Amino acid sequence: MAKSKTNPFEFIQQVRQETSKVTWPTRRETVITTVMVLIMVTLASIFFVGVDTVLRWAVNLVLYGN
């Protein structure tokens, strides 16, 4: 089953129609989401630094007995 080709003009019209359906976030929503992402990245990095430190200590204890 072959697809019919859409001409470029129709394609641009379809893209504009679909873009008009998009609900764009407000500036406030964007700022809040950005702050939340930064907080979560900070918490995740602190967690992984802690896990890395504990694992490094455990490996050193097993390998070197220190």
N, CA, C, O and CB atoms as a CASP TS submission, in Angstrom:
PFRMAT TS
TARGET T0000
AUTHOR 0000-0000-0000
METHOD Language model
MODEL 1
PARENT N/A
ATOM      1  N   MET     1       0.852  -1.173   0.000  1.00  0.00           N
ATOM      2  CA  MET     1       0.000   0.000   0.000  1.00  0.00           C
ATOM      3  C   MET     1       0.900   1.239   0.000  1.00  0.00           C
ATOM      4  O   MET     1       1.632   1.468   0.962  1.00  0.00           O
ATOM      5  CB  MET     1      -0.970  -0.004   1.230  1.00  0.00           C
ATOM      6  N   ALA     2       0.852   2.016  -1.042  1.00  0.00           N
ATOM      7  CA  ALA     2       1.705   3.186  -1.185  1.00  0.00           C
ATOM      8  C   ALA     2       1.028   4.399  -0.559  1.00  0.00           C
ATOM      9  O   ALA     2      -0.181   4.594  -0.684  1.00  0.00           O
ATOM     10  CB  ALA     2       2.028   3.449  -2.670  1.00  0.00           C
ATOM     11  N   LYS     3       1.845   5.216   0.123  1.00  0.00           N
ATOM     12  CA  LYS     3       1.335   6.460   0.698  1.00  0.00           C
ATOM     13  C   LYS     3       1.335   7.534  -0.376  1.00  0.00           C
ATOM     14  O   LYS     3       2.243   7.610  -1.204  1.00  0.00           O
ATOM     15  CB  LYS     3       2.183   6.905   1.926  1.00  0.00           C
ATOM     16  N   SER     4       0.298   8.363  -0.346  1.00  0.00           N
ATOM     17  CA  SER     4       0.297   9.484  -1.286  1.00  0.00           C
ATOM     18  C   SER     4       1.179  10.589  -0.716  1.00  0.00           C
ATOM     19  O   SER     4       1.207  10.810   0.494  1.00  0.00           O
ATOM     20  CB  SER     4      -1.158  10.006  -1.552  1.00  0.00           C
ATOM     21  N   LYS     5       1.885  11.266  -1.583  1.00  0.00           N
ATOM     22  CA  LYS     5       2.785  12.323  -1.131  1.00  0.00           C
ATOM     23  C   LYS     5       1.995  13.604  -0.906  1.00  0.00           C
ATOM     24  O   LYS     5       1.110  13.955  -1.686  1.00  0.00           O
ATOM     25  CB  LYS     5       3.921  12.557  -2.154  1.00  0.00           C
ATOM     26  N   THR     6       2.335  14.293   0.181  1.00  0.00           N
ATOM     27  CA  THR     6       1.733  15.583   0.492  1.00  0.00           C
ATOM     28  C   THR     6       2.622  16.658  -0.099  1.00  0.00           C
ATOM     29  O   THR     6       3.843  16.623   0.057  1.00  0.00           O
ATOM     30  CB  THR     6       1.550  15.781   2.034  1.00  0.00           C
ATOM     31  N   ASN     7       2.012  17.603  -0.771  1.00  0.00           N
ATOM     32  CA  ASN     7       2.854  18.661  -1.321  1.00  0.00           C
ATOM     33  C   ASN     7       3.317  19.590  -0.197  1.00  0.00           C
ATOM     34  O   ASN     7       2.670  19.659   0.847  1.00  0.00           O
ATOM     35  CB  ASN     7       2.092  19.459  -2.410  1.00  0.00           C
ATOM     36  N   PRO     8       4.416  20.296  -0.394  1.00  0.00           N
ATOM     37  CA  PRO     8       4.991  21.120   0.676  1.00  0.00           C
ATOM     38  C   PRO     8       4.032  22.161   1.248  1.00  0.00           C
ATOM     39  O   PRO     8       4.062  22.419   2.452  1.00  0.00           O
ATOM     40  CB  PRO     8       6.211  21.815   0.165  1.00  0.00           C
ATOM     41  N   PHE     9       3.200  22.752   0.432  1.00  0.00           N
ATOM     42  CA  PHE     9       2.251  23.760   0.918  1.00  0.00           C
ATOM     43  C   PHE     9       1.247  23.133   1.897  1.00  0.00           C
ATOM     44  O   PHE     9       0.975  23.697   2.957  1.00  0.00           O
ATOM     45  CB  PHE     9       1.503  24.415  -0.273  1.00  0.00           C
ATOM     46  N   GLU    10       0.704  21.978   1.541  1.00  0.00           N
ATOM     47  CA  GLU    10      -0.234  21.285   2.435  1.00  0.00           C
ATOM     48  C   GLU    10       0.459  20.881   3.730  1.00  0.00           C
ATOM     49  O   GLU    10      -0.126  20.979   4.809  1.00  0.00           O
ATOM     50  CB  GLU    10      -0.829  20.042   1.743  1.00  0.00           C
ATOM     51  N   PHE    11       1.684  20.436   3.623  1.00  0.00           N
ATOM     52  CA  PHE    11       2.437  20.026   4.800  1.00  0.00           C
ATOM     53  C   PHE    11       2.603  21.200   5.766  1.00  0.00           C
ATOM     54  O   PHE    11       2.399  21.048   6.971  1.00  0.00           O
ATOM     55  CB  PHE    11       3.812  19.469   4.391  1.00  0.00           C
ATOM     56  N   ILE    12       2.969  22.360   5.244  1.00  0.00           N
ATOM     57  CA  ILE    12       3.143  23.545   6.093  1.00  0.00           C
ATOM     58  C   ILE    12       1.824  23.928   6.747  1.00  0.00           C
ATOM     59  O   ILE    12       1.800  24.314   7.915  1.00  0.00           O
ATOM     60  CB  ILE    12       3.692  24.730   5.272  1.00  0.00           C
ATOM     61  N   GLN    13       0.728  23.825   6.002  1.00  0.00           N
ATOM     62  CA  GLN    13      -0.589  24.123   6.585  1.00  0.00           C
ATOM     63  C   GLN    13      -0.908  23.144   7.721  1.00  0.00           C
ATOM     64  O   GLN    13      -1.417  23.547   8.767  1.00  0.00           O
ATOM     65  CB  GLN    13      -1.695  24.059   5.493  1.00  0.00           C
ATOM     66  N   GLN    14      -0.611  21.877   7.515  1.00  0.00           N
ATOM     67  CA  GLN    14      -0.873  20.874   8.556  1.00  0.00           C
ATOM     68  C   GLN    14      -0.017  21.128   9.794  1.00  0.00           C
ATOM     69  O   GLN    14      -0.493  20.992  10.921  1.00  0.00           O
ATOM     70  CB  GLN    14      -0.608  19.458   8.017  1.00  0.00           C
ATOM     71  N   VAL    15       1.228  21.494   9.585  1.00  0.00           N
ATOM     72  CA  VAL    15       2.110  21.789  10.716  1.00  0.00           C
ATOM     73  C   VAL    15       1.579  22.985  11.498  1.00  0.00           C
ATOM     74  O   VAL    15       1.574  22.965  12.729  1.00  0.00           O
ATOM     75  CB  VAL    15       3.552  22.061  10.229  1.00  0.00           C
ATOM     76  N   ARG    16       1.131  24.027  10.799  1.00  0.00           N
ATOM     77  CA  ARG    16       0.583  25.199  11.483  1.00  0.00           C
ATOM     78  C   ARG    16      -0.682  24.852  12.267  1.00  0.00           C
ATOM     79  O   ARG    16      -0.885  25.353  13.373  1.00  0.00           O
ATOM     80  CB  ARG    16       0.281  26.307  10.473  1.00  0.00           C
ATOM     81  N   GLN    17      -1.530  23.997  11.700  1.00  0.00           N
ATOM     82  CA  GLN    17      -2.743  23.585  12.405  1.00  0.00           C
ATOM     83  C   GLN    17      -2.387  22.829  13.691  1.00  0.00           C
ATOM     84  O   GLN    17      -2.970  23.079  14.745  1.00  0.00           O
ATOM     85  CB  GLN    17      -3.627  22.706  11.491  1.00  0.00           C
ATOM     86  N   GLU    18      -1.440  21.917  13.595  1.00  0.00           N
ATOM     87  CA  GLU    18      -1.046  21.142  14.766  1.00  0.00           C
ATOM     88  C   GLU    18      -0.364  22.026  15.810  1.00  0.00           C
ATOM     89  O   GLU    18      -0.581  21.845  17.008  1.00  0.00           O
ATOM     90  CB  GLU    18      -0.116  19.999  14.355  1.00  0.00           C
ATOM     91  N   THR    19       0.449  22.969  15.371  1.00  0.00           N
ATOM     92  CA  THR    19       1.121  23.879  16.297  1.00  0.00           C
ATOM     93  C   THR    19       0.113  24.740  17.042  1.00  0.00           C
ATOM     94  O   THR    19       0.319  25.061  18.212  1.00  0.00           O
ATOM     95  CB  THR    19       2.119  24.766  15.549  1.00  0.00           C
ATOM     96  N   SER    20      -0.961  25.112  16.386  1.00  0.00           N
ATOM     97  CA  SER    20      -1.972  25.935  17.054  1.00  0.00           C
ATOM     98  C   SER    20      -2.704  25.151  18.149  1.00  0.00           C
ATOM     99  O   SER    20      -3.308  25.759  19.032  1.00  0.00           O
ATOM    100  CB  SER    20      -2.982  26.466  16.027  1.00  0.00           C
ATOM    101  N   LYS    21      -2.661  23.830  18.109  1.00  0.00           N
ATOM    102  CA  LYS    21      -3.308  22.997  19.123  1.00  0.00           C
ATOM    103  C   LYS    21      -2.455  22.837  20.376  1.00  0.00           C
ATOM    104  O   LYS    21      -2.954  22.403  21.415  1.00  0.00           O
ATOM    105  CB  LYS    21      -3.624  21.634  18.547  1.00  0.00           C
ATOM    106  N   VAL    22      -1.179  23.181  20.286  1.00  0.00           N
ATOM    107  CA  VAL    22      -0.263  22.999  21.405  1.00  0.00           C
ATOM    108  C   VAL    22      -0.590  23.995  22.510  1.00  0.00           C
ATOM    109  O   VAL    22      -0.831  25.173  22.245  1.00  0.00           O
ATOM    110  CB  VAL    22       1.200  23.160  20.946  1.00  0.00           C
ATOM    111  N   THR    23      -0.597  23.513  23.752  1.00  0.00           N
ATOM    112  CA  THR    23      -0.779  24.385  24.901  1.00  0.00           C
ATOM    113  C   THR    23       0.608  24.742  25.417  1.00  0.00           C
ATOM    114  O   THR    23       1.300  23.908  26.002  1.00  0.00           O
ATOM    115  CB  THR    23      -1.655  23.704  26.018  1.00  0.00           C
ATOM    116  N   TRP    24       1.002  25.987  25.195  1.00  0.00           N
ATOM    117  CA  TRP    24       2.338  26.420  25.590  1.00  0.00           C
ATOM    118  C   TRP    24       2.328  26.818  27.058  1.00  0.00           C
ATOM    119  O   TRP    24       1.362  27.424  27.522  1.00  0.00           O
ATOM    120  CB  TRP    24       2.824  27.594  24.708  1.00  0.00           C
ATOM    121  N   PRO    25       3.401  26.485  27.810  1.00  0.00           N
ATOM    122  CA  PRO    25       3.433  26.850  29.235  1.00  0.00           C
ATOM    123  C   PRO    25       3.637  28.351  29.414  1.00  0.00           C
ATOM    124  O   PRO    25       4.227  29.031  28.574  1.00  0.00           O
ATOM    125  CB  PRO    25       4.550  26.080  29.962  1.00  0.00           C
ATOM    126  N   THR    26       3.130  28.835  30.533  1.00  0.00           N
ATOM    127  CA  THR    26       3.336  30.248  30.855  1.00  0.00           C
ATOM    128  C   THR    26       4.761  30.432  31.374  1.00  0.00           C
ATOM    129  O   THR    26       5.454  29.461  31.680  1.00  0.00           O
ATOM    130  CB  THR    26       2.290  30.745  31.909  1.00  0.00           C
ATOM    131  N   ARG    27       5.184  31.687  31.468  1.00  0.00           N
ATOM    132  CA  ARG    27       6.530  31.971  31.994  1.00  0.00           C
ATOM    133  C   ARG    27       6.657  31.437  33.424  1.00  0.00           C
ATOM    134  O   ARG    27       7.694  30.884  33.792  1.00  0.00           O
ATOM    135  CB  ARG    27       6.825  33.504  31.960  1.00  0.00           C
ATOM    136  N   ARG    28       5.615  31.600  34.217  1.00  0.00           N
ATOM    137  CA  ARG    28       5.636  31.135  35.620  1.00  0.00           C
ATOM    138  C   ARG    28       5.799  29.622  35.676  1.00  0.00           C
ATOM    139  O   ARG    28       6.597  29.120  36.467  1.00  0.00           O
ATOM    140  CB  ARG    28       4.339  31.556  36.360  1.00  0.00           C
ATOM    141  N   GLU    29       5.057  28.886  34.850  1.00  0.00           N
ATOM    142  CA  GLU    29       5.174  27.428  34.819  1.00  0.00           C
ATOM    143  C   GLU    29       6.577  27.001  34.405  1.00  0.00           C
ATOM    144  O   GLU    29       7.130  26.047  34.953  1.00  0.00           O
ATOM    145  CB  GLU    29       4.137  26.828  33.863  1.00  0.00           C
ATOM    146  N   THR    30       7.146  27.704  33.445  1.00  0.00           N
ATOM    147  CA  THR    30       8.493  27.372  32.986  1.00  0.00           C
ATOM    148  C   THR    30       9.519  27.601  34.091  1.00  0.00           C
ATOM    149  O   THR    30      10.413  26.777  34.287  1.00  0.00           O
ATOM    150  CB  THR    30       8.856  28.203  31.749  1.00  0.00           C
ATOM    151  N   VAL    31       9.398  28.707  34.811  1.00  0.00           N
ATOM    152  CA  VAL    31      10.335  29.002  35.900  1.00  0.00           C
ATOM    153  C   VAL    31      10.207  27.966  37.010  1.00  0.00           C
ATOM    154  O   VAL    31      11.211  27.459  37.509  1.00  0.00           O
ATOM    155  CB  VAL    31      10.088  30.418  36.462  1.00  0.00           C
ATOM    156  N   ILE    32       8.973  27.652  37.397  1.00  0.00           N
ATOM    157  CA  ILE    32       8.751  26.670  38.466  1.00  0.00           C
ATOM    158  C   ILE    32       9.320  25.310  38.070  1.00  0.00           C
ATOM    159  O   ILE    32       9.986  24.656  38.871  1.00  0.00           O
ATOM    160  CB  ILE    32       7.243  26.544  38.786  1.00  0.00           C
ATOM    161  N   THR    33       9.061  24.892  36.851  1.00  0.00           N
ATOM    162  CA  THR    33       9.568  23.599  36.385  1.00  0.00           C
ATOM    163  C   THR    33      11.092  23.592  36.351  1.00  0.00           C
ATOM    164  O   THR    33      11.715  22.599  36.727  1.00  0.00           O
ATOM    165  CB  THR    33       9.009  23.271  34.994  1.00  0.00           C
ATOM    166  N   THR    34      11.691  24.680  35.907  1.00  0.00           N
ATOM    167  CA  THR    34      13.150  24.771  35.855  1.00  0.00           C
ATOM    168  C   THR    34      13.751  24.679  37.254  1.00  0.00           C
ATOM    169  O   THR    34      14.738  23.974  37.464  1.00  0.00           O
ATOM    170  CB  THR    34      13.582  26.080  35.181  1.00  0.00           C
ATOM    171  N   VAL    35      13.160  25.385  38.203  1.00  0.00           N
ATOM    172  CA  VAL    35      13.652  25.345  39.588  1.00  0.00           C
ATOM    173  C   VAL    35      13.510  23.936  40.150  1.00  0.00           C
ATOM    174  O   VAL    35      14.413  23.450  40.830  1.00  0.00           O
ATOM    175  CB  VAL    35      12.884  26.361  40.479  1.00  0.00           C
ATOM    176  N   MET    36      12.392  23.275  39.877  1.00  0.00           N
ATOM    177  CA  MET    36      12.192  21.915  40.369  1.00  0.00           C
ATOM    178  C   MET    36      13.231  20.960  39.785  1.00  0.00           C
ATOM    179  O   MET    36      13.755  20.102  40.495  1.00  0.00           O
ATOM    180  CB  MET    36      10.780  21.430  40.029  1.00  0.00           C
ATOM    181  N   VAL    37      13.526  21.104  38.509  1.00  0.00           N
ATOM    182  CA  VAL    37      14.538  20.255  37.873  1.00  0.00           C
ATOM    183  C   VAL    37      15.903  20.499  38.507  1.00  0.00           C
ATOM    184  O   VAL    37      16.627  19.547  38.799  1.00  0.00           O
ATOM    185  CB  VAL    37      14.599  20.522  36.350  1.00  0.00           C
ATOM    186  N   LEU    38      16.261  21.756  38.723  1.00  0.00           N
ATOM    187  CA  LEU    38      17.548  22.061  39.345  1.00  0.00           C
ATOM    188  C   LEU    38      17.650  21.476  40.754  1.00  0.00           C
ATOM    189  O   LEU    38      18.699  20.960  41.138  1.00  0.00           O
ATOM    190  CB  LEU    38      17.763  23.571  39.395  1.00  0.00           C
ATOM    191  N   ILE    39      16.565  21.557  41.519  1.00  0.00           N
ATOM    192  CA  ILE    39      16.557  20.975  42.865  1.00  0.00           C
ATOM    193  C   ILE    39      16.738  19.461  42.792  1.00  0.00           C
ATOM    194  O   ILE    39      17.520  18.891  43.553  1.00  0.00           O
ATOM    195  CB  ILE    39      15.242  21.321  43.599  1.00  0.00           C
ATOM    196  N   MET    40      16.019  18.811  41.883  1.00  0.00           N
ATOM    197  CA  MET    40      16.123  17.352  41.767  1.00  0.00           C
ATOM    198  C   MET    40      17.515  16.925  41.297  1.00  0.00           C
ATOM    199  O   MET    40      18.036  15.911  41.761  1.00  0.00           O
ATOM    200  CB  MET    40      15.059  16.821  40.798  1.00  0.00           C
ATOM    201  N   VAL    41      18.120  17.679  40.389  1.00  0.00           N
ATOM    202  CA  VAL    41      19.480  17.366  39.926  1.00  0.00           C
ATOM    203  C   VAL    41      20.460  17.506  41.077  1.00  0.00           C
ATOM    204  O   VAL    41      21.355  16.675  41.233  1.00  0.00           O
ATOM    205  CB  VAL    41      19.895  18.289  38.750  1.00  0.00           C
ATOM    206  N   THR    42      20.303  18.546  41.886  1.00  0.00           N
ATOM    207  CA  THR    42      21.179  18.745  43.041  1.00  0.00           C
ATOM    208  C   THR    42      21.034  17.600  44.036  1.00  0.00           C
ATOM    209  O   THR    42      22.033  17.066  44.517  1.00  0.00           O
ATOM    210  CB  THR    42      20.867  20.082  43.727  1.00  0.00           C
ATOM    211  N   LEU    43      19.788  17.217  44.349  1.00  0.00           N
ATOM    212  CA  LEU    43      19.562  16.111  45.282  1.00  0.00           C
ATOM    213  C   LEU    43      20.121  14.796  44.737  1.00  0.00           C
ATOM    214  O   LEU    43      20.723  14.022  45.481  1.00  0.00           O
ATOM    215  CB  LEU    43      18.065  15.962  45.574  1.00  0.00           C
ATOM    216  N   ALA    44      19.926  14.544  43.451  1.00  0.00           N
ATOM    217  CA  ALA    44      20.447  13.313  42.855  1.00  0.00           C
ATOM    218  C   ALA    44      21.971  13.300  42.881  1.00  0.00           C
ATOM    219  O   ALA    44      22.573  12.258  43.142  1.00  0.00           O
ATOM    220  CB  ALA    44      19.941  13.159  41.413  1.00  0.00           C
ATOM    221  N   SER    45      22.601  14.433  42.616  1.00  0.00           N
ATOM    222  CA  SER    45      24.062  14.475  42.629  1.00  0.00           C
ATOM    223  C   SER    45      24.599  14.262  44.041  1.00  0.00           C
ATOM    224  O   SER    45      25.599  13.567  44.222  1.00  0.00           O
ATOM    225  CB  SER    45      24.567  15.812  42.067  1.00  0.00           C
ATOM    226  N   ILE    46      23.953  14.847  45.038  1.00  0.00           N
ATOM    227  CA  ILE    46      24.367  14.621  46.427  1.00  0.00           C
ATOM    228  C   ILE    46      24.213  13.143  46.785  1.00  0.00           C
ATOM    229  O   ILE    46      25.095  12.565  47.421  1.00  0.00           O
ATOM    230  CB  ILE    46      23.536  15.501  47.399  1.00  0.00           C
ATOM    231  N   PHE    47      23.109  12.535  46.386  1.00  0.00           N
ATOM    232  CA  PHE    47      22.882  11.114  46.655  1.00  0.00           C
ATOM    233  C   PHE    47      23.983  10.265  46.023  1.00  0.00           C
ATOM    234  O   PHE    47      24.547   9.393  46.685  1.00  0.00           O
ATOM    235  CB  PHE    47      21.501  10.677  46.126  1.00  0.00           C
ATOM    236  N   PHE    48      24.293  10.508  44.755  1.00  0.00           N
ATOM    237  CA  PHE    48      25.291   9.687  44.073  1.00  0.00           C
ATOM    238  C   PHE    48      26.699   9.921  44.611  1.00  0.00           C
ATOM    239  O   PHE    48      27.510   8.994  44.623  1.00  0.00           O
ATOM    240  CB  PHE    48      25.261   9.967  42.586  1.00  0.00           C
ATOM    241  N   VAL    49      27.005  11.129  45.054  1.00  0.00           N
ATOM    242  CA  VAL    49      28.301  11.367  45.699  1.00  0.00           C
ATOM    243  C   VAL    49      28.379  10.553  46.991  1.00  0.00           C
ATOM    244  O   VAL    49      29.414   9.960  47.295  1.00  0.00           O
ATOM    245  CB  VAL    49      28.509  12.888  45.992  1.00  0.00           C
ATOM    246  N   GLY    50      27.295  10.527  47.739  1.00  0.00           N
ATOM    247  CA  GLY    50      27.256   9.732  48.973  1.00  0.00           C
ATOM    248  C   GLY    50      27.417   8.241  48.705  1.00  0.00           C
ATOM    249  O   GLY    50      28.196   7.567  49.379  1.00  0.00           O
ATOM    250  N   VAL    51      26.689   7.731  47.733  1.00  0.00           N
ATOM    251  CA  VAL    51      26.791   6.308  47.386  1.00  0.00           C
ATOM    252  C   VAL    51      28.198   5.980  46.902  1.00  0.00           C
ATOM    253  O   VAL    51      28.757   4.948  47.272  1.00  0.00           O
ATOM    254  CB  VAL    51      25.753   5.933  46.304  1.00  0.00           C
ATOM    255  N   ASP    52      28.771   6.848  46.080  1.00  0.00           N
ATOM    256  CA  ASP    52      30.131   6.637  45.582  1.00  0.00           C
ATOM    257  C   ASP    52      31.137   6.608  46.727  1.00  0.00           C
ATOM    258  O   ASP    52      32.046   5.779  46.734  1.00  0.00           O
ATOM    259  CB  ASP    52      30.508   7.732  44.578  1.00  0.00           C
ATOM    260  N   THR    53      30.980   7.501  47.685  1.00  0.00           N
ATOM    261  CA  THR    53      31.888   7.543  48.829  1.00  0.00           C
ATOM    262  C   THR    53      31.793   6.263  49.653  1.00  0.00           C
ATOM    263  O   THR    53      32.812   5.699  50.049  1.00  0.00           O
ATOM    264  CB  THR    53      31.581   8.758  49.708  1.00  0.00           C
ATOM    265  N   VAL    54      30.571   5.808  49.908  1.00  0.00           N
ATOM    266  CA  VAL    54      30.379   4.577  50.690  1.00  0.00           C
ATOM    267  C   VAL    54      30.953   3.379  49.942  1.00  0.00           C
ATOM    268  O   VAL    54      31.629   2.545  50.545  1.00  0.00           O
ATOM    269  CB  VAL    54      28.876   4.347  50.992  1.00  0.00           C
ATOM    270  N   LEU    55      30.698   3.280  48.641  1.00  0.00           N
ATOM    271  CA  LEU    55      31.225   2.151  47.873  1.00  0.00           C
ATOM    272  C   LEU    55      32.752   2.181  47.808  1.00  0.00           C
ATOM    273  O   LEU    55      33.397   1.136  47.895  1.00  0.00           O
ATOM    274  CB  LEU    55      30.642   2.157  46.459  1.00  0.00           C
ATOM    275  N   ARG    56      33.329   3.374  47.655  1.00  0.00           N
ATOM    276  CA  ARG    56      34.791   3.494  47.635  1.00  0.00           C
ATOM    277  C   ARG    56      35.377   3.040  48.968  1.00  0.00           C
ATOM    278  O   ARG    56      36.389   2.338  49.003  1.00  0.00           O
ATOM    279  CB  ARG    56      35.215   4.951  47.332  1.00  0.00           C
ATOM    280  N   TRP    57      34.739   3.442  50.059  1.00  0.00           N
ATOM    281  CA  TRP    57      35.198   3.033  51.393  1.00  0.00           C
ATOM    282  C   TRP    57      35.111   1.516  51.542  1.00  0.00           C
ATOM    283  O   TRP    57      36.039   0.887  52.051  1.00  0.00           O
ATOM    284  CB  TRP    57      34.363   3.729  52.498  1.00  0.00           C
ATOM    285  N   ALA    58      33.984   0.917  51.093  1.00  0.00           N
ATOM    286  CA  ALA    58      33.792  -0.530  51.222  1.00  0.00           C
ATOM    287  C   ALA    58      34.807  -1.302  50.374  1.00  0.00           C
ATOM    288  O   ALA    58      35.345  -2.311  50.831  1.00  0.00           O
ATOM    289  CB  ALA    58      32.361  -0.915  50.811  1.00  0.00           C
ATOM    290  N   VAL    59      35.073  -0.850  49.164  1.00  0.00           N
ATOM    291  CA  VAL    59      36.045  -1.528  48.297  1.00  0.00           C
ATOM    292  C   VAL    59      37.439  -1.426  48.900  1.00  0.00           C
ATOM    293  O   VAL    59      38.179  -2.410  48.909  1.00  0.00           O
ATOM    294  CB  VAL    59      36.030  -0.921  46.869  1.00  0.00           C
ATOM    295  N   ASN    60      37.810  -0.250  49.404  1.00  0.00           N
ATOM    296  CA  ASN    60      39.112  -0.099  50.047  1.00  0.00           C
ATOM    297  C   ASN    60      39.236  -0.999  51.271  1.00  0.00           C
ATOM    298  O   ASN    60      40.303  -1.557  51.527  1.00  0.00           O
ATOM    299  CB  ASN    60      39.339   1.356  50.446  1.00  0.00           C
ATOM    300  N   LEU    61      38.161  -1.140  52.018  1.00  0.00           N
ATOM    301  CA  LEU    61      38.163  -2.003  53.200  1.00  0.00           C
ATOM    302  C   LEU    61      38.386  -3.459  52.799  1.00  0.00           C
ATOM    303  O   LEU    61      39.152  -4.172  53.447  1.00  0.00           O
ATOM    304  CB  LEU    61      36.841  -1.859  53.977  1.00  0.00           C
ATOM    305  N   VAL    62      37.718  -3.900  51.734  1.00  0.00           N
ATOM    306  CA  VAL    62      37.845  -5.282  51.283  1.00  0.00           C
ATOM    307  C   VAL    62      39.219  -5.528  50.670  1.00  0.00           C
ATOM    308  O   VAL    62      39.846  -6.547  50.959  1.00  0.00           O
ATOM    309  CB  VAL    62      36.744  -5.619  50.269  1.00  0.00           C
ATOM    310  N   LEU    63      39.695  -4.621  49.838  1.00  0.00           N
ATOM    311  CA  LEU    63      40.948  -4.854  49.119  1.00  0.00           C
ATOM    312  C   LEU    63      42.186  -4.610  49.970  1.00  0.00           C
ATOM    313  O   LEU    63      43.151  -5.371  49.895  1.00  0.00           O
ATOM    314  CB  LEU    63      41.004  -3.978  47.905  1.00  0.00           C
ATOM    315  N   TYR    64      42.166  -3.571  50.767  1.00  0.00           N
ATOM    316  CA  TYR    64      43.379  -3.165  51.469  1.00  0.00           C
ATOM    317  C   TYR    64      43.289  -3.297  52.971  1.00  0.00           C
ATOM    318  O   TYR    64      44.303  -3.185  53.660  1.00  0.00           O
ATOM    319  CB  TYR    64      43.707  -1.766  51.127  1.00  0.00           C
ATOM    320  N   GLY    65      42.101  -3.531  53.496  1.00  0.00           N
ATOM    321  CA  GLY    65      41.922  -3.681  54.927  1.00  0.00           C
ATOM    322  C   GLY    65      42.122  -2.391  55.708  1.00  0.00           C
ATOM    323  O   GLY    65      42.368  -2.432  56.914  1.00  0.00           O
ATOM    324  N   ASN    66      42.022  -1.261  55.048  1.00  0.00           N
ATOM    325  CA  ASN    66      42.219   0.045  55.718  1.00  0.00           C
ATOM    326  C   ASN    66      40.917   0.530  56.287  1.00  0.00           C
ATOM    327  O   ASN    66      40.867   1.604  56.887  1.00  0.00           O
ATOM    328  CB  ASN    66      42.793   1.098  54.745  1.00  0.00           C
TER
END
